[in-house]
Amino acid sequence: MIIDKVNWPDDVKKLTIKEKIELAEELREKTISAVSKTGGHLASNLGVVELTIALHSCFNMPEDKIVWDVGHQTYIHKMLTGRKDKFDTLRQMDGIAGFPRTSESEYDSFDTGHSSTSISVALGMARARDVLGKKHKVVAVIGDGAMTGGMALEALNDAGISKTNLIVILNDNEMSISKNTGGLSMFLAKLRTKKAYINSNVSAKDFIRKIPVIGEKIVTLTVKLKNSIKQLIIPKMYFENIGFRYLGPINGHSIQDLEEIFNISKELDGPVLIHVLTKKGKGYKFAEENPNKYHSTSAFNIETGEKKSSSGKDYSKVMGDKLTELARNDDKIVAVTAAMEDGTGLHKFAEEFPNRFFDVEIAEQHALGMVAGMAKEGLKPVIPIYSSFLQRGYDQLIHDIAMQELPVVVCVDRAGIVGNDGETHQGILDLSFLNTVPKMNVIAPKNFEELEKMIEFAVNFDKPIAIRYPRGGEGKYQFSKCDEIVLGKAEMLREGSDVTIVAIGKMVSYAMEVADELQKKGIKAEVINARFVKPIDNETITGSLGKTKRLVTIEDNVINCGLASSVKSVLEEAEEIRVLNVGYPDEFVKHGTVSDIEKKYGMDVQSIVKRVCEFLK
């Protein structure tokens, strides 16, 4: 097999086109096999196999720099840069990361994990190269979806006027590939980059301008006609208008065409944009037919495409179903997403209320600004966003929503540890940055029933509020009650005399399990479901501490500025209280399964029991 003799980019360069085509199929098979066991981003990686091979054939990494936007499409890149034999450890603790990581390989030029950042980073690298007097190439690879992000557009605008040598590859996987269009565009790309063509074009304009009276008018008319034709033939003229040399569209599954256009781009001065057409999921029928389903998937059966374990009911679905139910009786409720309709559980809402559902694509800042406008005009906007992506709209939370106390409901999905996607996706900072925003109310449910009650409370609450909940299902503990939601009121779940445990969200279930284990050791723990991190329930917590004098806080967030910090304000009113704060340390948590990560950081039930027992000694 060709793949057996390919370990590094230099090995790729030695192959014939025919061998590279064979290599592409073998890489696809290895990717499907590995992801079927470990889970991961499948469709996007299958779509860039030929593109990645061509990049490593034409550019000299690691001297040349390639910045992969989002980075979830770098599995092929990793296999071609010395990590093929470790590929079965993909996304596992201490194994290969699912995203580029500079700590993992010198061939990963920049850590990425969020959308729309690559052009900014690549432009910075290109400008650094120029300042330092170096000559290497800098390439940004960005998908058409990521181009909807405001940061990408800001970077394009700057790069276009910079005259800096920079290559941007637009990986467009939404358009079909036409042989005629591809062939014609390749011809036009070659023609338009020939120096003779450029020089003759300038000479012709200069000659015509010298014609008395009508010369300038002829040039103007000709340019307008030419641009009109180009608009018909070549899409995305926007790029040329802002200063890029546009090449394409190119068949992204033809290694020969890709290598030709990449080699052309290397000879050009100034910013160049190469428009590449690919098919997500290419080579695996199930992923081709349903690329969204296989964008990020858990382990699955290769023959049937079915997931090996059913995910069942989860927090995202519960949120979406409850919101849909409430919207049937309240036509002011609207739902907004930033390209995460399915992931955030809004599919049912979108089907039932298409006129009240808005997908703004990958644009979290715009989404939060827009819901502020909706709330100002009397609607009840609900916007579910993954915790790690909500970071991108922090200014809008402050400036557009909280300052005016607008009734926006922010559903913070994927809060806490999400696991295998690693440090760029763990949601362990949201309690902290939400807690620092004045006028923002922050709550978290212990189970599905409480989430439903919180959604109903939130849509009728005339202030900004954030509801944070984890990925997946409920905890193991079965709760016997769920009090109605009252602003700033905690829930007493268990009475005790030896220690007070205050927990939030997912960790309330853990706290009850911990209390059960402590009971076996003769320790009576009082358990409080905080519910609100902001405003915190001073009265309930102070009352409990009056009995126990010892406090444990448990949160799936970094300890700084989260639940522990909120409870600290309560302690100032109490005397002689000993405290143990259980949460994540002030660091970025790498990839691994949720259970492995919790054990590593002492956040699983048994570890917490051990820590509490040591604390009580």
PyMOL commands that set and color helices and strands:
alter all, ss='L'
color gray80, all
select helices_A, chain A and resi 2-5+9-13+17-38+43-46+49-58+75-89+118-131+146-148+150-162+179-193+195-209+215-233+238-241+255-266+285-289+315-327+347-352+354-356+364-376+387-402+430-435+448-459+507-520+538-548+563-571+594-600+605-616
alter helices_A, ss='H'
color red, helices_A
select strands_A, chain A and resi 65-68+138-143+166-172+245-251+271-277+333-337+357-359+380-386+409-413+441-443+465-468+491-494+499-503+525-529+532-534+550-558+578-584
alter strands_A, ss='S'
color yellow, strands_A
deselect
rebuild
show_as cartoon
